[in-house]
């Protein structure tokens, strides 16, 4: 497995933001008028895709952009408390050092992404495509391919949710599923993935290095 271009999702893939998501979910639910969740049963939510989660809490599609903006605003206030997953920084440095071009496609705001990455790691990213709907990633992935001049067959999109898989498939790039993100690996396998990454360290395989 070797790719010229690695495109990453952010939340749940590079950044360990699920605990923050849980901590603010009910505040956002109260603000926008959908049902609260039982945070003590958070593990069960990982089996829900985005559409299932929206149905579970009674969120109509038109409220998703409003809720997303609230989440991003709250994350801006707490960005310094949200860490990258252990091994992510080293993996990104390794890929860049081995000639893999890096890009990022995320529904989160670019300023949040850059702040959590920090100046050094953000400087490794050739292109940021941020702030779209979780259902609109395919177009942004295609935009990255066009700007970077890389064929779809030479690129991989790495993510942690079913909507990431959908975006990758629609853009005709390989989808790499991570084991540590929002969705369970079983749910991601059902969406179809070209490869799996058990740990952030394993992301180095994108450069052709065979590592666990």
DAVENKA-V169018 format. One record per backbone hydrogen bond with DSSP energy under -1.0 kcal/mol. CO is the residue of the C=O (numbers start at 1). NH is the residue of the N-H. E is the energy in kcal/mol with one decimal. If there is no record, write none. Layout:
BEGIN
co:CO nh:NH e:E
co:CO nh:NH e:E
END
This chain:
BEGIN
co:4 nh:101 e:-3.0
co:5 nh:156 e:-1.8
co:6 nh:103 e:-2.2
co:7 nh:158 e:-3.0
co:8 nh:105 e:-2.4
co:10 nh:13 e:-1.6
co:10 nh:14 e:-2.6
co:10 nh:15 e:-2.4
co:14 nh:85 e:-2.3
co:15 nh:12 e:-2.7
co:15 nh:17 e:-1.8
co:17 nh:21 e:-2.6
co:18 nh:22 e:-2.5
co:19 nh:23 e:-1.9
co:20 nh:24 e:-1.4
co:21 nh:25 e:-1.2
co:24 nh:28 e:-2.2
co:25 nh:29 e:-2.6
co:26 nh:30 e:-2.3
co:27 nh:31 e:-1.9
co:28 nh:32 e:-2.2
co:29 nh:33 e:-1.2
co:29 nh:34 e:-1.9
co:38 nh:41 e:-2.1
co:39 nh:42 e:-1.6
co:41 nh:44 e:-1.3
co:44 nh:47 e:-1.5
co:45 nh:48 e:-1.8
co:46 nh:184 e:-1.4
co:49 nh:53 e:-2.8
co:50 nh:54 e:-2.4
co:51 nh:55 e:-2.2
co:52 nh:56 e:-2.6
co:53 nh:57 e:-1.8
co:54 nh:59 e:-3.1
co:57 nh:35 e:-3.0
co:60 nh:63 e:-1.7
co:61 nh:64 e:-1.1
co:63 nh:67 e:-2.7
co:64 nh:68 e:-2.8
co:65 nh:69 e:-2.1
co:66 nh:70 e:-1.9
co:67 nh:71 e:-2.4
co:68 nh:72 e:-2.6
co:69 nh:73 e:-2.2
co:70 nh:74 e:-2.3
co:71 nh:75 e:-2.4
co:72 nh:76 e:-2.0
co:73 nh:77 e:-1.2
co:78 nh:81 e:-2.2
co:79 nh:82 e:-1.5
co:83 nh:16 e:-2.7
co:85 nh:88 e:-2.2
co:87 nh:91 e:-2.0
co:88 nh:92 e:-2.6
co:89 nh:93 e:-2.2
co:90 nh:94 e:-2.3
co:91 nh:95 e:-2.6
co:92 nh:96 e:-2.4
co:93 nh:97 e:-2.4
co:94 nh:98 e:-1.4
co:95 nh:100 e:-2.5
co:96 nh:99 e:-1.5
co:101 nh:6 e:-2.9
co:102 nh:126 e:-2.9
co:103 nh:8 e:-2.3
co:104 nh:129 e:-2.8
co:106 nh:131 e:-1.1
co:108 nh:131 e:-1.5
co:109 nh:113 e:-2.2
co:110 nh:114 e:-2.9
co:111 nh:115 e:-1.8
co:112 nh:116 e:-2.3
co:113 nh:117 e:-2.4
co:114 nh:118 e:-2.4
co:118 nh:122 e:-2.6
co:119 nh:123 e:-1.7
co:121 nh:124 e:-1.5
co:122 nh:125 e:-1.2
co:127 nh:104 e:-2.4
co:129 nh:106 e:-2.2
co:133 nh:136 e:-2.1
co:137 nh:141 e:-2.5
co:138 nh:142 e:-2.4
co:139 nh:143 e:-1.8
co:140 nh:144 e:-2.0
co:141 nh:145 e:-2.3
co:142 nh:146 e:-2.3
co:143 nh:147 e:-2.5
co:144 nh:148 e:-2.8
co:145 nh:149 e:-1.0
co:145 nh:150 e:-1.7
co:151 nh:154 e:-1.8
co:152 nh:155 e:-1.7
co:154 nh:4 e:-1.7
co:154 nh:5 e:-1.7
co:155 nh:174 e:-1.5
co:156 nh:7 e:-3.1
co:157 nh:176 e:-2.5
co:158 nh:9 e:-2.6
co:159 nh:178 e:-1.8
co:160 nh:183 e:-1.8
co:161 nh:165 e:-1.6
co:162 nh:166 e:-2.5
co:163 nh:167 e:-2.0
co:164 nh:168 e:-2.4
co:165 nh:169 e:-2.8
co:166 nh:170 e:-2.4
co:167 nh:171 e:-1.8
co:168 nh:173 e:-2.3
co:174 nh:157 e:-2.9
co:175 nh:194 e:-2.1
co:175 nh:195 e:-1.2
co:176 nh:159 e:-2.3
co:177 nh:197 e:-2.5
co:184 nh:188 e:-1.8
co:185 nh:189 e:-2.5
co:186 nh:190 e:-1.5
co:195 nh:177 e:-2.4
co:197 nh:179 e:-2.1
co:199 nh:202 e:-1.1
co:200 nh:203 e:-1.7
co:201 nh:204 e:-1.7
co:202 nh:205 e:-2.1
co:203 nh:206 e:-1.8
co:204 nh:207 e:-1.8
co:204 nh:209 e:-1.0
co:205 nh:208 e:-2.4
co:206 nh:3 e:-2.3
co:209 nh:211 e:-1.2
END
